[in-house]
Amino acid sequence: MMRRVCLLMLMAVSMIVLAACARSPRAEFYTLSAEPMDRLVAPVMPAAIVIDTITVPDLVNRPQFVLRISQSQVRIDEFARWAEPLKNQIAGVLAANLAELFPDAVVFGFPQPAGKPAVRLSVDVQIFDSSISEGTLMVALWSIRYPGVTGATDGKIALHEQVSGPGYDALVDAHSRALAMLSREISQAIISGTKK
């Protein structure tokens, strides 16, 4: 009898241990964030800024984090995920940063009808690399169209931002800092083009 009770207890403990081991890790979700920006002062400022399009490479256009392992290898982490599509987050962060830089302008983080005069911005993120140990590499092309002006002002920037600590939080912060630098670069081009 005692032996049977011990055997049943051993089986119960074994099942509990196996059940605990069978649980998969929980996914963590991350968002990019706007950085504090100093207000710009210029004689002529735009009244409205519209972010028309943001494109990202197909490789990173997914919920999972894509980590650069080497020049020819990446790892997709199923348990580290973006809380919303990456291009939407980039548009939102750029809009928030530009709204801080141009506090008197109305900044839209999504396309608007063409009828209203506004500075229109398109950004093509060509590289959006992430490395837990090395940080981020972002290469972006941008194009700015001004109301009443034919043609556009185009630019390109390559940004490398080191991580400030271990883990995904530090990596996401590095991406946010890179987007802040992109925002500052674009804001200078907007001011230059608005003066013309």
NURODREN-151895 format. One record per residue: z, x, y of N, C-alpha, C in turn. Coordinates in steps of 0.02 Angstrom, whole numbers, plus 50000, padded with zeros to 5 digits. Example, Ala and Ser with C-alpha at 12.3 -4.5 7.8 and 13.67 -1.06 7.14 Angstrom:
# residues 2
503905066049716503905061549775503905066049835/503545064249888503575068449947503945064550002/
//
This chain:
# residues 196
500005004149941500005000050000500005004350063/500455009250063500505013850121499865017750129/499575019550073498945023250075498385019050105/498375012750088497865008150114497945007250189/498555006650213498695005850285498465012150322/498625017950295498405024250326497655024750328/497325022750274496595022950271496295018250323/496575012250330496325007450379496425010050450/497005013150463497135015950529496665021650545/496535025850495496075031450504495365028850519/495165023650484494495020650496494465017650566/494995014350588495005011250654494965016550709/495355021850701495335027350750494645030550751/494345031550694493675034450689493165030050725/493215023550716492735018950748492825019150824/493445019550847493565019850919493275026250948/493375031750914493115038150937492345037950938/492045035250886491315034750884491055030250939/491395024750952491175020151004491215023551073/491735027451084491795031051148491255036151156/491065039451102490535044551106489855041351115/489765035151094489115031951096488935029551166/489405029051211489255026851279488815031951314/488305029351348487875033951385488185035151454/488015040751485488285042151552488055036851601/488445035751652488285030851703487825033951755/487325030251777486875032751829487235032951896/487085037951936487335038552004486745037352051/486865033852106486335032052153486465035352220/485925037852252485985041752313485515039052367/485725040052430485305038152487485265043952536/484695044552568484615049252623484965046352684/485145050452732485495047852791485245051352854/485305047652909485125050352974485645055552994/485435060453031485875065753056486025064453130/486585066853155486715066253227486165070053267/485905066853318485365069753357485555069453431/485345074553468485455074653541484885070753574/485065066453620484585062453657484105066953695/483465065153693482965069053729482895066453801/482745071053845482625069253915481935071853933/481505067353956480825069253977480615064354031/480145066554075479925062154129479595055654104/479225056154050478895050254022479105049553949/479375043653933479605042353865479225036353837/479125036253772478775030453742479225024253743/478905018453752479275012153750479385009753679/478915011253636478965009053566478655014353520/478965015253462478705019853411478675015853346/478105016253313478015012653249477855017753195/478235017653141478075021753083477615017653039/476965019353041476465015353004476485016852929/476435023152910476415024652839476805030952823/477115030852765477435036752736477165037352666/476915043152648476705044252579477095050152551/477215049752486477565055052450477155056752388/477235062652360476865064452299477045059652241/476555058152200476675053752142477245056452098/477305063052093477815066052051478515063652069/478665062752134479335060752155479365053352175/478825049752168478805042652185479075038552127/479715039552113480055036252057480805035952074/481185031852041481905031452056482295037752037/482085041051984482465046851959482345053052003/482855057252006482785063652040482325068151998/481885071652032481445076451999481665083352024/481905087351978482175093951995481675099351977/481555103852024481105109552013481495114751973/481255116351913481565121351870481225128151880/480565128051883480175134151896479525132051929/479095136751942478455135251975478055130051936/478125130151869477715125751828478125120751787/478775120051803479185115451763479655111451808/479705104951792480185100551825480605097051772/481175094451794481595090451749481735083851785/481635078351750481775071751777482465069651753/482925068551800483615066851783483685059251783/483775056351724483825049151717484465046251749/484965050451760485605047951783485755049551856/485295052851890485335053851963484735050351992/484855045052031484315040752053484365039352128/483775038052157483755035752226483925028352226/484315026152275484535019152278483965014452298/483465017052331482865013152348482275017952348/481655015352350481075019852347481115025352400/480925031352380480985037252422480605036352488/479995033752486479605033152548479935028152596/480275023052569480645018352613481235021852645/481585026052606482155029652634481925034552688/481375038152675481125042852724480945039252789/480595033552783480415029652842481045027452880/481545025052844482155022852876482535028352912/482565034252880482915039952911482525042452971/481865042952966481465045053024481555040153081/481545033653066481635028553118482315029253151/482845030153112483515030853139483575037153182/483295042653157483315048953196482935048253261/482325045453258481925044653319482255039753368/482595034653342482955030053386483515033553424/483835038453392484355042353427484045047053477/483475050053459483145054753505482845051153565/482585045053554482285040953607482675034453613/483275034453641483695028453641483415022553680/482955023853726482665018253765482045015353731/481815018353678481225015853642481435011153585/481005006453571481095002253512480735005853455/481095007353402480815011153346480795006753284/480195006053256480095002053196479975006653136/480345005653083480275009753023479775006952974/479365002152996478864999052953478274996952997/477684995952968477084994353008477174988053050/476864987953108476864982353154476144980653172/476024974453194475344972653214475084977353268/474434978453268474124983353313474094980953385/474244974653400474174972053467474644974853519/475234976953499475724979453547475634986953558/475664989153621475594996353634476205000153607/476075005053566476615009053538476335015753515/476765020753514476605027053482476635025653407/476095027453371476065025953299476085032453259/476515032653209476635038653171476485037453097/476135042253067476025042352995476245049152970/476585049252913476835055452883476625055752811/476305061352792476115062652723476545068352698/477055066652658477485071852629477105074552569/476875080752574476475083752521476895087052467/477465089852487477925092952439478625090452455/478985088252403479675085952410480055088652350/480165095252351480495098652295481245098652302/481585097952246482315098052244482545103052192/483035107152211483345111852164484085111852177/484485110552126485205110352133485475117052160/485165122552139485425129152160485095131952223/484465130152235484095133152291484005128552350/484085122152342484005117552398483355113752395/483075112552454482485108252459481905112052491/481315109852473480705112152506480305105852521/480155104852585479755099152605479175101652648/478575099552630477985100952671477705094152691/477625093152756477385086652780476845087552833/476345083252828475835082552880476005076252919/475925076352984476045070353022475475069353072/475375063053089474855061253136475155056153185/475035057353249475295052953301474715050253342/474695043653349474195040353392474555037153451/474275038053511474585035553572474205029453596/474555024753628474215018753652473695020553706/473105017653700472585018753750472245025553746/472375029353694472075036053687471695036253621/471075038653623470705039453560470895046053529/470875046253464471065052353429471815052453415/472025057753384472725058353364472965065553372/473605066353375473915072953373474175074053303/473955079353271474155080753202474585087053200/475025087253151475445093153142475635094053069/475875099853054476105101452986476735105652992/477205104452948477815108252948478045109452876/478305115352865478605117052800479345118552813/479775115052777480485115652788480845117452723/481265122552727481675124352669482395123852692/482785119952656483485118952675483925120552615/484385125352625484845127352572485365121852559/485615121452498486165116952484486815120152510/487285116052530487905118552558488475118452507/488315116652445488825116352393488495114152328/488905113152277488625111152212488495103652208/488045101752164487955094652148487425091152188/487335084752170486805080752200486965078752272/487595077752289487765075952358487515081352406/487625087652389487405093152432486645093452435/486315091852380485575091852379485305086252424/485595080352419485375074752461485505076352535/486075079452550486215081452619485695086452645/485475091052602484955095852621484305092252637/484125087252597483525083352613483605079652680/484195076952693484305073452756484245078252815/484505084352808484435089352862483705091252873/483315091752819482605093352825482245087652863/482425081452848482125075852884482335075852958/482925078152973483135078753043482695083953079/482555089453046482115094553077481415091753086/481165088053037480505084853044480515079953103/481045076153110481105071453166481075074953233/481435080553239481425084353302480725087053317/480385089553266479705092153275479235086553299/479285080853267478855075153286479035072853357/479675072753374479875070353440479585074853495/479565081453484479265085953533478525084553541/478185083053486477475081353490477365074753526/477815069953515477765063453549477835064453625/478325068553645478425069853716477815073253746/477555078253712476955081753737476365077053744/476265072753695475695068153698475795062553748/476405060553760476545055153808476445057553880/476525064053893476425066853960475705066553981/475235066653933474525067153949474265060953985/
//
